[in-house]
């Protein structure tokens, strides 16, 4: 009796991106993370005698970006060595282009609108759009985006004493 696939043979997946494309993306993330880390070292605290300055969050983001970029590189190399033609994608394969448009297009809108509407309104709307586009219920997207925005605002404004844009319209 023959099985559809031998457990010792690599899987050849039909959907997803090629392992070498993922390796390139992972390498770009590692290099971007390193660039962000070294660039954020020059940020000086605006308030004297504070341990936490404006370079902390970019440094954390740089570490996370480089770490997950390296993980993507390792995973893509393993898949390439195993002979897989592509890497796993979403189960249903639908909606990823819409989600990508919301994620990247929304980020551009955040950059353009944050000086006018401020951090809280702009980030809440962006968080809602991304969470909703990721197939969350609308009320869950609204609650989570507002809650996360308020927590981040509190951490920056009160704990780290880093001012966030308030907007000129409000």
Secondary structure, 3 states (H helix, E strand, C coil): CCCCCCCCCCCCCCCCCCHHHHHHHHHHHHHHHHHHHHHHCCCCCCCCCCCCCCHHHHHHHHHHHHHHHHHHHHHHHHHHHHCCCCCCCCCCCCCHHHHHHHHHHHHHHHHHHHHHHHHHHHHHHHHHHHHHHCCCCHHHHHHHHHHHHHHHHHHHHHHCCCCCCCCCCC
